[in-house]
Amino acid sequence: MISNLEKLVEGNKFTPCRVESLGECKISSPVRHHEFVEEGERVLVAENESLMRRFEEKFGEMPTFERAGPRERIFHDPSWTRAGIVTAGGLCPGLNNVIKGLVEILSYDYGVRTIYGIRYGYAGLSAKFGYQPVMLNPDVVDTIHELGGTILGSSRGQQPTGEIVDTLERMNINILFCVGGDGSLRCARDVAEECIRRKLKISVVGIPKTIDNDLQFVGRSFGFETAVSIASDVIRNAHVEAKGAAHGIGLVKLMGRDSGFIAAYASIANPVVNFCIIPEMKFELEGENGLLRALENRFAAGKTHAVVVVAEGAGQDLIEGEAERRDASGNVLKKDIGMFLKGRIAAHFKSRGESCSVKYFDPSYMVRSVPARGTDAIRCYMLARNAVHAAMAGRTNCVVGNTGDSYTLVPIRLATIERQAVQLESDLWRSVMDATGQEFYFSGTDRRDGSAVLAP
């Protein structure tokens, strides 16, 4: 992390934790009955002491972020404000909650009357597609939180930055909210920087949407908690199916292209999982330390079934003979590790003359298309309202996150500096190991006394 920050700062006039501002706030805020955030109020990043010390040595300051919330004085005049909302990338639980929150805070707290819903992601800000925006108000968004997906639609792929800014100018939009993940926020960063280059007073504020929870410094992104909850339900079903047959195996593929957080958390949330395989771990299929032998070891230990959870980006090196493919955003499309494992596991036990029933579950679209649940829905609303406060105060090129109980403003460059990943030395992964016991099956030893469990 520190080395990546050094590369980012080197040769640039960029302070890692400082959010850009369009200018002095001179307008009294219309927000009523609220405790305002003081100018300069900051929140210490709750990382380990070693990281904080190294950060201070390299950059001359402690890693702190500006506290999010309403300011007593704001930059944009609400009566002249025209806001745009864009949702980009894949679907995620809570998108409609965020849209609802943005519209309601703009309307009720600031009295903004012109709010455009941009259709189908950044494509809606490119004239060549001809997508017409929709006008949003509290009545339009009244019950959309009960629906999955996004009422605005979405798309992948970055449109030319210049065309996007041209559209913002043409529509007189002075605030743009970008709800998206890594690639979508990078596009928002480019738009913000082009606006600054053109000397346009346009606030570009991001709300972190990544079901994989792989953005840096923003805390847990919205939709993740709901995804874990839905995945846990699927795991329960896989467990029931696995127990229904001799040597039954329930195989569940979950989302997680480069980061295995959903698989890891779901395996802890419903600890009937026996093997959790994520992109961050190197695993083998064949051989003494391979997954196939580990399954043999579990059955040899007297167990009659197994539940395997695999993240979509795991084991890509095992699948040979497929050409690399990319989506419209430039992301590498992962090879289907789920179907690959299903076929190889079934073939392996058949070659041994042993019965084996593999039941395969791929709930990806079901997981990402449901409405946000419980505290996840609350997180959506809180992120939205703090994004509005930041934008009205003239902040730009930033994304709203949270550190502990506080909501913060994080420079987009910092949030997208590298993908957050599961650390195999972390307490999270240790918890997965304890919940599954998979290390003992992979090693062929008993968890209690270290004796071999593999039958001769």
C-alpha positions in Angstrom: 0.0 0.0 0.0 2.7 2.5 1.0 4.7 1.8 -2.1 1.7 2.4 -4.3 1.1 5.7 -2.6 4.7 6.7 -3.2 4.2 6.1 -6.9 1.0 8.1 -6.9 2.5 11.0 -5.1 5.8 11.0 -7.0 6.0 13.8 -9.5 2.5 15.0 -8.7 1.2 17.8 -6.4 -1.0 15.3 -4.6 -1.5 15.0 -0.9 -2.8 11.4 -0.4 -5.7 12.2 2.1 -6.7 15.6 1.0 -10.0 16.1 -0.9 -10.2 18.7 -3.7 -12.5 21.7 -3.2 -14.0 24.0 -5.8 -13.6 27.1 -3.7 -14.6 29.0 -0.6 -18.0 28.2 0.8 -19.9 31.5 1.1 -23.6 30.5 1.2 -25.4 29.8 4.4 -26.7 26.2 4.4 -30.4 25.7 4.4 -30.1 22.5 6.4 -32.0 22.8 9.6 -31.9 21.2 13.0 -28.5 19.6 12.5 -25.1 19.7 14.1 -22.7 21.0 11.5 -19.3 19.5 10.8 -16.5 22.0 11.5 -14.2 23.0 8.7 -10.9 21.1 9.0 -12.5 18.3 11.2 -10.8 15.0 10.3 -11.0 11.3 11.3 -7.9 9.2 12.0 -7.8 6.1 9.7 -8.2 3.1 12.0 -5.3 1.1 10.6 -2.5 -0.6 12.4 0.1 1.4 14.2 2.9 0.3 11.9 1.1 1.5 8.8 0.3 4.9 10.4 3.9 5.4 11.4 5.2 4.5 7.9 2.6 6.8 6.4 3.7 9.7 8.5 7.3 9.1 7.7 6.7 9.0 4.0 4.1 11.8 3.6 4.7 14.0 6.6 1.2 13.6 8.0 -1.0 11.1 9.8 -3.5 9.2 7.6 -6.7 11.1 8.3 -9.7 11.8 6.2 -12.1 14.8 6.2 -15.2 14.1 8.2 -18.3 13.9 6.1 -21.5 15.7 7.0 -23.3 19.0 6.5 -21.4 22.3 6.6 -22.7 25.6 8.0 -21.7 27.3 4.8 -21.9 25.7 1.3 -20.4 26.3 -2.1 -23.3 25.6 -4.5 -26.4 27.8 -4.4 -29.3 25.3 -4.1 -31.7 27.5 -6.2 -29.3 27.2 -9.1 -28.1 23.6 -8.6 -28.8 21.0 -11.2 -27.8 17.5 -10.1 -27.2 14.4 -12.1 -27.1 10.8 -10.7 -25.5 7.9 -12.6 -25.3 4.2 -11.7 -22.6 2.3 -13.6 -21.1 -1.2 -13.7 -22.8 -4.4 -12.5 -25.9 -4.5 -10.3 -25.6 -4.5 -6.6 -28.1 -4.6 -3.7 -29.0 -1.1 -2.6 -28.6 0.9 -5.7 -32.2 2.2 -5.5 -31.7 3.0 -1.8 -28.8 5.2 -2.8 -30.8 6.9 -5.5 -33.7 7.5 -3.1 -31.3 8.9 -0.5 -29.6 11.3 -2.9 -33.0 12.6 -4.2 -34.5 13.1 -0.8 -31.6 14.8 0.8 -31.1 17.1 -2.2 -34.9 17.9 -2.1 -35.7 18.1 1.6 -32.4 19.4 3.1 -31.3 21.8 0.3 -34.4 22.5 -1.8 -32.8 21.4 -5.1 -35.6 21.0 -7.7 -33.7 19.8 -10.8 -32.4 16.3 -10.4 -31.6 14.2 -13.5 -31.5 10.5 -13.4 -28.9 9.5 -16.1 -29.9 6.4 -18.0 -27.7 3.3 -18.5 -24.5 4.4 -16.8 -22.0 6.7 -18.4 -23.5 5.9 -21.8 -26.4 8.2 -20.8 -23.9 11.1 -20.7 -22.7 10.5 -24.3 -24.8 12.1 -27.0 -24.2 9.2 -29.5 -26.5 6.9 -27.6 -29.4 9.2 -27.3 -30.6 8.1 -23.9 -32.9 10.7 -22.4 -32.5 11.4 -18.6 -35.5 11.0 -16.3 -36.5 13.7 -13.9 -36.3 12.6 -10.3 -38.2 13.9 -7.2 -39.3 12.4 -3.9 -42.5 11.1 -5.3 -40.7 9.2 -8.2 -38.3 7.5 -5.8 -40.8 6.9 -2.9 -40.9 3.1 -3.0 -37.9 2.2 -5.2 -35.9 0.9 -2.2 -38.3 -2.1 -2.3 -36.9 -3.1 -5.7 -33.7 -4.7 -6.7 -31.4 -3.3 -9.4 -31.5 0.4 -10.4 -34.4 2.3 -11.9 -31.9 4.2 -14.0 -30.3 1.2 -15.6 -26.6 0.6 -15.9 -23.9 -0.3 -18.3 -20.2 -1.1 -18.4 -17.5 0.7 -20.2 -16.1 4.2 -20.0 -17.3 6.8 -22.5 -14.9 9.5 -23.7 -14.3 11.9 -20.8 -14.6 15.0 -23.0 -18.0 13.9 -24.3 -19.2 13.4 -20.7 -18.0 16.8 -19.6 -19.5 18.4 -22.8 -22.9 16.9 -21.8 -22.6 18.2 -18.2 -21.9 21.7 -19.6 -24.8 21.5 -22.1 -27.2 20.4 -19.3 -25.8 22.9 -16.8 -25.3 20.2 -14.3 -23.1 21.4 -11.5 -23.2 18.3 -9.3 -22.7 14.7 -10.5 -23.1 11.7 -8.3 -21.4 8.6 -9.6 -22.5 5.3 -8.0 -20.0 2.6 -9.0 -17.0 0.4 -8.3 -13.4 0.6 -9.2 -13.7 1.2 -12.9 -16.7 3.5 -12.6 -15.0 5.6 -10.0 -11.9 5.9 -12.1 -14.1 7.4 -14.8 -15.6 9.8 -12.2 -12.0 10.8 -11.4 -11.2 11.5 -15.0 -14.4 13.6 -15.3 -13.6 15.6 -12.2 -10.1 16.3 -13.4 -11.3 17.4 -16.8 -13.8 19.7 -15.2 -11.0 21.2 -13.2 -8.9 21.5 -16.3 -11.7 23.4 -18.0 -12.2 25.6 -14.9 -15.8 24.3 -14.5 -17.3 24.5 -11.0 -18.7 21.0 -11.1 -18.6 18.7 -8.0 -18.1 15.1 -8.9 -18.7 12.8 -5.9 -18.7 9.0 -5.8 -20.6 6.5 -3.8 -18.7 3.2 -3.5 -20.7 0.3 -5.1 -18.7 -2.9 -5.2 -20.3 -6.1 -4.2 -16.8 -7.6 -3.9 -15.9 -5.1 -1.2 -12.6 -4.5 -2.9 -12.2 -0.7 -2.7 -9.6 0.8 -0.4 -10.2 3.1 2.6 -14.0 3.3 2.3 -14.9 0.7 4.8 -17.5 -1.9 3.9 -19.2 -1.0 0.6 -23.0 -1.1 0.4 -24.6 -4.3 -0.9 -21.9 -6.5 0.6 -23.8 -7.4 3.7 -26.9 -8.3 1.7 -24.8 -10.4 -0.7 -23.3 -12.4 2.2 -26.8 -13.0 3.6 -28.2 -14.3 0.3 -25.0 -16.4 -0.2 -25.5 -17.9 3.2 -29.0 -19.0 2.3 -27.6 -20.7 -0.9 -25.0 -22.4 1.2 -27.7 -23.8 3.5 -29.4 -25.3 0.4 -26.2 -26.8 -0.9 -25.6 -28.4 2.5 -29.1 -30.0 2.5 -28.5 -31.3 -1.1 -25.0 -32.6 -0.1 -26.4 -34.5 2.9 -29.1 -36.1 0.8 -26.7 -38.4 -1.1 -23.8 -40.8 -0.2 -20.6 -38.8 -0.8 -22.7 -35.8 -1.8 -20.9 -32.6 -2.6 -22.6 -29.2 -2.6 -20.5 -26.9 -4.8 -21.3 -23.1 -4.6 -19.7 -20.5 -6.8 -19.9 -17.0 -5.4 -19.0 -13.6 -6.8 -15.4 -12.4 -6.3 -13.3 -11.7 -9.3 -10.1 -10.8 -7.5 -11.2 -10.6 -3.9 -12.8 -13.4 -2.0 -14.6 -11.4 0.7 -18.1 -12.7 -0.1 -17.0 -16.3 0.0 -15.0 -15.8 3.2 -17.7 -14.0 5.1 -20.5 -16.3 3.9 -18.4 -19.3 5.0 -18.2 -17.9 8.5 -21.9 -16.7 8.5 -23.0 -20.3 7.7 -20.2 -22.5 9.0 -21.4 -25.7 7.3 -18.8 -25.0 4.6 -15.9 -27.5 4.5 -13.8 -25.9 1.8 -13.6 -22.1 1.0 -11.4 -21.3 -2.1 -10.7 -17.7 -3.0 -8.6 -15.9 -5.6 -6.0 -14.8 -3.0 -5.0 -18.4 -2.2 -3.0 -20.6 -4.4 -4.5 -24.1 -4.5 -3.9 -27.3 -6.5 -6.4 -29.7 -7.8 -4.3 -32.8 -8.2 -1.6 -34.3 -6.0 -1.1 -34.8 -2.3 -2.1 -31.3 -1.4 -4.8 -30.9 -4.0 -8.5 -30.3 -3.5 -9.4 -33.8 -4.8 -7.2 -35.5 -2.3 -8.6 -33.2 0.4 -12.1 -34.4 -0.5 -10.9 -38.0 -0.3 -9.5 -37.2 3.1 -12.8 -35.9 4.4 -14.7 -39.0 3.2 -11.9 -41.2 4.6 -12.4 -39.5 8.0 -16.0 -40.9 8.1 -17.8 -37.8 6.7 -20.6 -38.5 4.3 -20.8 -35.2 2.5 -18.9 -31.9 1.8 -19.7 -28.3 1.0 -17.3 -26.4 -1.2 -17.5 -22.6 -1.8 -15.4 -21.1 -4.5 -15.1 -17.5 -5.6 -15.4 -16.9 -9.3 -11.8 -15.7 -9.7 -10.1 -18.6 -7.9 -8.1 -21.3 -9.7 -7.9 -19.5 -13.0 -4.4 -21.0 -13.7 -5.9 -24.5 -13.5 -8.2 -23.9 -16.6 -6.2 -24.2 -19.8 -7.0 -23.7 -23.4 -9.4 -20.7 -23.1 -8.5 -17.4 -24.7 -8.6 -14.3 -22.5 -11.8 -12.3 -22.8 -12.7 -8.8 -21.4 -15.9 -7.0 -20.7 -16.8 -3.5 -21.9 -15.0 -2.0 -18.8 -11.8 -3.8 -19.7 -12.1 -6.3 -16.8 -10.8 -9.8 -17.6 -13.7 -12.2 -17.8 -13.0 -15.1 -15.5 -13.1 -18.6 -16.7 -15.8 -20.7 -15.2 -14.1 -22.3 -12.2 -17.5 -23.6 -10.9 -18.3 -25.8 -13.9 -14.6 -26.8 -14.2 -14.6 -28.1 -10.6 -17.9 -29.8 -11.0 -16.7 -31.8 -14.0 -13.3 -32.6 -12.5 -14.6 -33.7 -9.1 -17.2 -36.0 -10.6 -14.7 -37.5 -13.1 -12.2 -38.0 -10.3 -14.4 -40.1 -8.1 -15.9 -42.0 -11.1 -12.3 -43.0 -12.1 -11.8 -44.4 -8.6 -15.0 -46.4 -8.8 -16.6 -44.5 -6.0 -20.0 -42.9 -5.8 -20.2 -39.1 -5.8 -23.1 -36.7 -6.4 -22.1 -33.1 -7.1 -24.9 -30.5 -6.8 -23.8 -27.2 -8.4 -25.1 -23.8 -7.4 -24.3 -20.5 -9.2 -26.4 -17.8 -7.5 -24.5 -14.8 -8.9 -27.4 -12.9 -10.5 -29.7 -13.8 -7.7 -27.3 -12.4 -5.1 -26.7 -9.1 -6.9 -30.2 -8.3 -8.0 -32.1 -8.4 -4.7 -33.0 -5.3 -2.6 -30.7 -4.3 0.2 -31.6 -5.7 3.6 -31.5 -4.3 7.2 -28.4 -2.4 8.1 -27.2 -2.6 4.6 -30.1 -0.4 3.5 -29.2 2.0 6.3 -25.6 2.2 5.0 -26.9 3.1 1.5 -28.9 6.0 2.9 -26.1 7.3 5.1 -23.6 7.2 2.2 -26.1 9.0 0.0 -26.8 11.8 2.4 -23.1 12.4 3.2 -22.4 12.5 -0.6 -25.0 15.3 -1.0 -23.5 17.3 1.9 -20.0 16.9 0.4 -21.2 18.0 -3.1 -23.1 21.0 -1.8 -20.0 22.1 0.1 -18.0 22.1 -3.2 -16.0 18.9 -2.6 -15.0 17.0 -5.8 -13.0 14.1 -7.1 -13.9 12.2 -3.9 -15.8 9.2 -2.7 -17.8 8.8 0.5 -16.6 6.0 2.9 -16.7 5.2 6.6 -14.1 4.7 9.2 -15.5 3.1 12.3 -18.7 5.0 13.2 -17.7 8.1 11.2 -18.4 8.8 7.5 -15.4 10.3 5.6 -14.4 11.8 2.3 -11.7 9.9 0.5 -9.9 11.0 -2.7 -10.9 8.8 -5.6 -7.2 8.2 -6.5 -6.7 6.8 -3.0 -9.8 4.6 -3.0 -8.8 3.0 -6.4 -5.1 2.8 -5.8 -5.3 -1.0 -5.7 -7.9 -3.6 -5.1 -8.5 -4.6 -1.5 -7.9 -8.3 -0.9 -8.3 -10.9 1.8 -5.0 -11.2 3.6 -4.2 -14.9 4.3 -2.5 -13.9 7.5 -5.5 -12.0 8.8 -7.9 -12.8 11.5 -10.6 -13.1 8.9 -8.9 -15.9 7.0 -7.9 -17.6 10.3 -11.6 -17.5 11.2 -12.4 -19.2 7.8 -9.8 -21.9 8.5 -11.3 -22.5 12.0 -14.9 -22.6 10.7 -14.2 -25.0 7.8 -11.3 -27.1 9.1 -10.1 -27.3 5.5 -6.4 -27.1 6.4 -6.6 -30.5 8.1 -8.2 -32.1 5.1 -5.7 -30.5 2.7 -2.8 -31.8 4.9 -4.4 -35.2 5.6 -4.2 -34.9 9.4 -6.8 -35.0 12.1 -7.5 -31.6 13.7 -7.3 -33.1 17.2 -4.1 -35.1 17.4 -2.4 -34.6 14.1 -2.8 -38.3 13.0 -3.4 -39.2 9.4 -7.0 -39.3 8.2 -6.4 -40.7 4.7 -7.3 -44.4 4.5 -4.5 -46.6 3.1 
